[in-house]
Amino acid sequence: MTVDKRARFAELYEQNFERVYAFVARRVRDRAEAEDVVSEVFYKALKGIDGYEERGVPFVAWLYTIARNVVCDRARQAGREEPLDDSDEPSSSDDVERRALLFRLVDTLPTAQRNVLVARFAEQRSIADVARQLGRSEGAVKQLQLRAIEALRSQVRGSHG
């Protein structure tokens, strides 16, 4: 294992904890079990970090895969056959490619637009909350969000002919 991956793991944990917790909590619905699952996800991620290869897909996608597997394993062990809500998880390689493209395009946006999109959609925060965090009016946040979405739409159309 490279020292760099282990050294960055704490940063990756901080960046992705809330998203992974939200992902698990939607599937488990019991807070104590969700906490146990998230702990197991990050333990497995740290243990397997040597095998992780960056392929243009965000690190969190790898964490979601681990989380889904842990949730399924726990459900199987408990004798449950709970359907998973995979609405926020890629279902095919085409979906993964589209999401990877979207993440790359978001990274090209001006900082203010990128910050608004991340806060609104990745962190699922309200416009009022984002406005407070950024020290802007709600109208300004809405305008930044609109411009960012229009820019992404234009870039996606351009990349797909």
C-alpha positions as CSV (number, residue, x, y, z in Angstrom):
1,M,0.0,0.0,0.0
2,T,1.2,3.4,-0.7
3,V,1.6,5.7,2.2
4,D,-0.2,8.4,0.3
5,K,-3.5,6.5,0.2
6,R,-3.4,5.8,4.0
7,A,-2.4,9.4,4.7
8,R,-5.3,10.7,2.7
9,F,-7.8,8.3,4.2
10,A,-8.7,10.6,7.1
11,E,-9.4,13.4,4.6
12,L,-11.5,11.0,2.4
13,Y,-13.4,9.9,5.5
14,E,-14.2,13.5,6.5
15,Q,-15.3,14.3,2.9
16,N,-17.6,11.3,2.5
17,F,-18.9,10.3,6.0
18,E,-22.2,12.3,5.7
19,R,-23.0,10.9,2.3
20,V,-22.3,7.4,3.2
21,Y,-24.2,7.7,6.5
22,A,-27.2,9.2,4.6
23,F,-27.0,6.3,2.0
24,V,-27.0,3.7,4.7
25,A,-29.6,5.4,6.9
26,R,-32.1,5.3,4.0
27,R,-31.7,1.6,3.8
28,V,-31.4,0.5,7.4
29,R,-33.7,2.9,9.2
30,D,-32.3,2.1,12.7
31,R,-29.8,4.6,13.9
32,A,-27.6,2.2,15.9
33,E,-27.5,-0.2,13.0
34,A,-26.7,2.5,10.6
35,E,-23.8,3.7,12.7
36,D,-22.5,0.1,12.9
37,V,-22.8,-0.3,9.1
38,V,-21.0,3.0,8.4
39,S,-18.3,2.0,10.8
40,E,-17.9,-1.4,9.0
41,V,-17.9,0.4,5.6
42,F,-15.0,2.6,6.5
43,Y,-13.1,-0.2,8.2
44,K,-13.4,-2.3,5.1
45,A,-12.5,0.7,2.9
46,L,-9.3,1.3,4.9
47,K,-8.5,-2.4,4.9
48,G,-9.0,-2.6,1.1
49,I,-7.6,0.8,0.1
50,D,-4.6,-0.8,-1.6
51,G,-7.0,-2.4,-4.1
52,Y,-8.8,0.9,-4.9
53,E,-7.9,2.3,-8.3
54,E,-9.1,5.7,-9.4
55,R,-10.9,5.3,-12.7
56,G,-12.6,8.6,-13.2
57,V,-15.4,7.7,-10.8
58,P,-15.6,9.5,-7.4
59,F,-14.2,7.7,-4.4
60,V,-17.7,7.8,-2.8
61,A,-19.0,5.5,-5.5
62,W,-16.6,2.8,-4.2
63,L,-17.8,3.5,-0.7
64,Y,-21.4,3.2,-1.8
65,T,-20.7,-0.2,-3.3
66,I,-19.1,-1.4,0.0
67,A,-22.1,0.1,2.0
68,R,-24.6,-1.7,-0.3
69,N,-22.8,-5.0,0.2
70,V,-22.6,-4.6,4.0
71,V,-26.3,-3.7,4.2
72,C,-27.2,-6.8,2.0
73,D,-24.9,-9.1,4.1
74,R,-26.5,-7.9,7.3
75,A,-30.0,-8.3,6.0
76,R,-29.2,-11.8,4.8
77,Q,-27.7,-12.7,8.2
78,A,-30.8,-11.4,9.9
79,G,-33.0,-13.5,7.6
80,R,-34.5,-10.5,6.0
81,E,-35.1,-9.9,2.3
82,E,-35.4,-6.1,2.3
83,P,-35.6,-4.4,-1.0
84,L,-32.9,-1.8,-1.4
85,D,-33.7,1.7,-2.5
86,D,-30.9,2.1,-5.1
87,S,-32.3,5.3,-6.6
88,D,-29.0,7.1,-5.9
89,E,-26.7,4.3,-6.9
90,P,-25.6,3.7,-10.5
91,S,-27.2,0.6,-12.0
92,S,-25.1,0.0,-15.0
93,S,-21.7,0.9,-16.5
94,D,-23.5,3.6,-18.6
95,D,-24.8,5.2,-15.5
96,V,-21.4,5.1,-13.9
97,E,-19.9,6.8,-17.0
98,R,-22.6,9.5,-17.0
99,R,-22.1,10.1,-13.3
100,A,-18.3,10.3,-13.8
101,L,-18.8,12.8,-16.7
102,L,-21.1,14.9,-14.5
103,F,-18.6,14.9,-11.6
104,R,-15.9,16.1,-14.1
105,L,-18.1,18.8,-15.5
106,V,-19.1,20.0,-12.0
107,D,-15.4,20.4,-11.3
108,T,-15.1,22.8,-14.3
109,L,-17.7,25.2,-12.9
110,P,-16.8,28.5,-11.3
111,T,-16.2,27.9,-7.5
112,A,-19.3,29.7,-6.3
113,Q,-21.6,27.6,-8.7
114,R,-19.8,24.4,-7.8
115,N,-20.1,25.1,-4.0
116,V,-23.8,25.7,-4.4
117,L,-24.4,22.5,-6.4
118,V,-22.4,20.4,-3.9
119,A,-24.2,21.9,-0.9
120,R,-27.7,21.6,-2.5
121,F,-27.5,18.2,-4.2
122,A,-24.6,16.2,-2.7
123,E,-25.2,17.4,0.9
124,Q,-29.0,17.9,0.4
125,R,-29.1,21.2,2.1
126,S,-31.8,23.9,1.8
127,I,-31.4,27.1,-0.1
128,A,-31.7,29.0,3.1
129,D,-28.9,27.0,4.8
130,V,-26.6,27.3,1.8
131,A,-27.2,31.1,1.7
132,R,-26.3,31.4,5.4
133,Q,-23.2,29.3,4.9
134,L,-22.0,31.3,1.9
135,G,-23.1,34.7,3.2
136,R,-25.3,35.3,0.3
137,S,-29.0,36.0,-0.2
138,E,-31.4,33.1,-1.0
139,G,-32.0,34.8,-4.4
140,A,-28.3,34.8,-5.2
141,V,-28.0,31.1,-4.3
142,K,-31.0,30.3,-6.5
143,Q,-29.4,32.3,-9.4
144,L,-26.0,30.5,-8.9
145,Q,-27.8,27.1,-8.9
146,L,-29.7,28.0,-12.0
147,R,-26.6,29.2,-13.9
148,A,-24.7,26.1,-12.8
149,I,-27.4,23.7,-14.0
150,E,-27.7,25.6,-17.3
151,A,-23.9,25.4,-17.8
152,L,-24.0,21.6,-17.0
153,R,-26.9,21.1,-19.4
154,S,-25.1,22.9,-22.1
155,Q,-21.8,21.0,-21.6
156,V,-23.6,17.6,-21.5
157,R,-25.4,18.5,-24.8
158,G,-22.1,19.5,-26.3
159,S,-20.4,16.3,-25.2
160,H,-23.2,14.1,-26.6
161,G,-23.5,15.8,-30.0
